[in-house]
Amino acid sequence: MENALKKNFSKNESPLVFRNFITMSYNENFTTEFYVDNEFYVSKVTKLKSNQFEAIKRKENSAFFEKSEDGKLLKINPYKSEKSFYVIIKQ
């Protein structure tokens, strides 16, 4: 997509690094503890306008829009990903 500003980060350069550390046990006395320790970070930031994030899908080689079986306009999300989260910043 055009006009999208992108910046990639290593773990050391990332503006946000997260860690969760959870202690769990199968009994309330915690005699058999186990741990989950995860760390992750923001590896890429993409800044774009809302109309670039989600657009109405056009029929191939046509000026007409595609619709679902119930008549709603179909949308495409080229930046949508299971491993991403999205923030709307009002300016």
C-alpha positions as CSV (number, residue, x, y, z in Angstrom):
1,M,0.0,0.0,0.0
2,E,1.2,3.4,-0.8
3,N,1.9,6.1,1.8
4,A,2.2,3.7,4.6
5,L,5.1,4.5,6.9
6,K,6.9,1.4,8.3
7,K,9.6,1.0,10.9
8,N,11.2,-2.3,11.9
9,F,12.7,-2.9,15.3
10,S,15.1,-5.4,16.9
11,K,14.4,-6.4,20.5
12,N,17.0,-3.9,21.8
13,E,15.5,-1.0,19.7
14,S,11.8,-1.7,20.3
15,P,9.7,1.0,21.9
16,L,7.8,-1.7,23.8
17,V,9.0,-4.9,25.4
18,F,6.6,-7.1,27.3
19,R,7.1,-9.9,29.8
20,N,4.7,-12.1,31.6
21,F,5.7,-14.5,34.4
22,I,3.0,-16.7,35.8
23,T,3.3,-19.2,38.6
24,M,0.7,-22.0,38.6
25,S,0.0,-25.2,40.6
26,Y,-2.5,-28.0,40.4
27,N,-3.3,-27.6,44.1
28,E,-4.0,-24.7,46.3
29,N,-0.9,-25.3,48.5
30,F,1.4,-24.8,45.5
31,T,3.4,-27.9,46.4
32,T,4.0,-28.6,42.7
33,E,4.6,-25.2,41.1
34,F,5.3,-24.6,37.5
35,Y,6.0,-21.4,35.6
36,V,5.2,-19.7,32.3
37,D,7.7,-17.0,31.3
38,N,7.2,-15.3,28.0
39,E,8.7,-12.2,26.5
40,F,7.8,-10.4,23.3
41,Y,8.3,-7.0,21.8
42,V,7.0,-4.7,19.1
43,S,9.0,-5.6,16.0
44,K,7.3,-3.4,13.5
45,V,5.1,-0.2,13.5
46,T,3.1,0.7,10.4
47,K,1.4,4.1,10.3
48,L,-1.4,4.5,7.7
49,K,-4.7,6.2,7.2
50,S,-7.9,4.3,8.1
51,N,-9.0,4.0,4.4
52,Q,-5.7,2.2,3.7
53,F,-6.2,-0.4,6.5
54,E,-9.7,-1.4,5.4
55,A,-11.2,-0.9,1.9
56,I,-14.2,-2.0,0.0
57,K,-13.4,-4.9,-2.3
58,R,-13.9,-4.2,-6.0
59,K,-14.8,-6.8,-8.6
60,E,-11.8,-7.8,-10.7
61,N,-11.4,-5.5,-13.8
62,S,-14.5,-3.5,-12.8
63,A,-15.6,-0.3,-11.1
64,F,-18.3,-2.2,-9.2
65,F,-17.9,-3.4,-5.6
66,E,-18.3,-7.0,-4.5
67,K,-21.2,-7.9,-2.1
68,S,-21.8,-10.9,0.1
69,E,-24.8,-13.2,-0.3
70,D,-26.8,-11.0,2.2
71,G,-26.0,-7.8,0.2
72,K,-23.3,-6.3,2.4
73,L,-20.2,-4.8,0.8
74,L,-17.1,-7.0,1.2
75,K,-14.1,-5.4,2.7
76,I,-10.4,-6.3,2.4
77,N,-7.8,-5.8,5.1
78,P,-4.3,-6.1,3.6
79,Y,-2.6,-5.4,6.9
80,K,-4.7,-7.7,9.1
81,S,-2.7,-10.4,10.8
82,E,-3.1,-12.9,13.7
83,K,0.2,-11.7,15.1
84,S,-0.6,-8.0,15.1
85,F,-2.6,-5.5,17.1
86,Y,-4.0,-2.2,16.0
87,V,-4.3,1.2,17.6
88,I,-6.4,4.1,16.4
89,I,-4.7,7.4,17.2
90,K,-6.9,10.4,16.8
91,Q,-4.9,13.5,15.7
